[in-house]
Amino acid sequence: MSDETLSVKAIRPDQEVMTKQRLPYFVGISGNTVGAAGLSMHVVVIPPGARAEPHIHVGYETGIYVLEGSVRTRWGEGLEHETVSRAGDFLFVPPGVPHEAINLSATEPARAVVARNHPAEQDLVEPYAPDAGT
């Protein structure tokens, strides 16, 4: 391995990008930023009253740590299940599970660290349309 491959790299995300989920991310660790081979890690901000578009992650697991705010995550074929995560909570999303995240505050953003076992996770996010009537 070269010295570059073995070097430690610091990243300070300073520019938000809009994701396929329609939420702003601050990109940290990824294949593009540091040459990661099996990991991505970012900060997501859910604006007051906002929600992610329903979606699935194809072939990778997602771990989320809520830094601030309260977020309702709806999941399942018709998004019929839900859990609420608050600052200090971890959330695990298995591959292929349809879900959406909703900020429960109308006045404050929710922020979380998102880690995935894939270096280019946005390439494998697919929109999900739950069955009508849900």
C-alpha positions in Angstrom: 0.0 0.0 0.0 1.1 3.5 -0.7 1.6 6.1 2.0 -1.5 7.9 0.6 -3.7 4.8 1.1 -2.5 4.6 4.7 -2.9 8.2 5.7 -5.4 9.6 8.1 -7.7 12.2 6.6 -9.7 14.9 8.3 -12.9 16.3 6.7 -14.9 19.3 7.7 -18.0 19.4 5.6 -18.8 23.0 4.8 -21.3 22.7 1.9 -24.7 21.1 1.9 -25.8 18.9 -0.9 -29.4 17.9 -1.6 -29.9 14.2 -1.6 -32.3 11.9 -3.4 -34.3 11.8 -0.2 -34.8 15.6 -0.6 -32.9 16.4 2.6 -29.7 18.5 3.0 -26.5 16.5 3.8 -23.1 17.6 4.8 -20.9 15.0 3.2 -18.1 13.7 5.4 -16.5 10.3 4.8 -17.1 8.6 1.5 -15.4 7.0 -1.4 -15.2 10.4 -3.1 -13.9 12.5 -0.1 -11.3 10.2 1.4 -11.2 7.1 -0.7 -13.3 5.0 1.7 -13.9 1.4 0.4 -16.8 0.3 2.6 -18.1 3.3 4.7 -19.8 6.6 4.3 -20.7 9.0 7.1 -22.5 12.3 6.9 -24.6 14.8 8.8 -28.2 15.2 7.8 -30.4 18.1 8.6 -34.1 17.8 8.5 -35.5 21.4 8.4 -38.4 22.3 10.7 -41.6 20.5 9.7 -39.8 18.7 6.8 -39.7 15.1 5.8 -37.6 12.8 3.6 -39.1 11.4 0.5 -40.0 7.7 1.1 -37.0 5.6 -0.1 -35.0 2.4 0.3 -31.3 1.8 0.5 -30.3 -1.0 -1.9 -27.8 -3.5 -0.4 -26.4 -1.6 2.6 -27.2 -1.0 6.3 -27.7 2.5 7.8 -26.9 3.6 11.4 -28.2 7.0 12.6 -27.3 8.9 15.7 -29.7 11.8 16.5 -27.7 14.9 17.6 -30.7 17.2 18.1 -34.4 17.2 17.6 -37.1 14.5 17.4 -37.7 12.5 14.3 -40.5 10.1 13.5 -39.4 7.4 11.1 -42.2 5.6 9.3 -41.3 2.3 7.7 -42.7 -0.9 6.1 -44.5 -1.7 2.8 -47.1 1.0 3.5 -45.0 3.0 5.9 -47.4 1.6 8.5 -44.8 1.2 11.3 -43.2 4.1 13.2 -40.7 4.9 15.8 -39.6 8.2 17.3 -35.9 9.0 17.8 -34.7 11.9 20.0 -31.3 13.4 20.7 -29.0 10.7 22.0 -30.9 7.8 20.3 -29.5 5.4 17.7 -31.6 4.1 14.8 -30.8 1.1 12.6 -32.3 0.8 9.1 -31.7 -2.6 7.4 -31.1 -2.8 3.6 -34.2 -2.6 1.4 -36.7 -1.4 4.1 -38.9 1.4 2.8 -38.9 4.4 5.2 -39.2 8.1 5.6 -38.0 10.5 8.3 -40.2 13.4 9.6 -39.0 16.3 11.8 -41.6 16.6 14.6 -40.7 20.2 15.3 -42.3 23.1 13.3 -39.6 25.5 14.5 -36.3 23.7 15.0 -34.2 21.6 12.6 -33.3 18.0 13.5 -29.7 16.9 13.0 -28.2 13.4 12.9 -25.0 11.6 11.9 -25.7 8.9 9.3 -23.3 6.0 8.7 -23.5 3.4 6.0 -21.5 0.4 5.1 -21.1 1.6 1.5 -18.8 4.3 0.3 -21.1 5.8 -2.3 -24.5 5.4 -0.7 -26.5 8.0 -2.7 -25.9 5.9 -5.8 -28.0 3.1 -4.2 -30.9 5.2 -2.8 -34.2 4.5 -4.7 -37.5 6.4 -4.3 -40.3 4.3 -2.8 -44.0 4.8 -3.4 -46.1 3.2 -0.7 -49.4 1.6 -1.7 -52.2 4.0 -2.3 -54.5 4.6 0.7 -51.8 4.6 3.3 
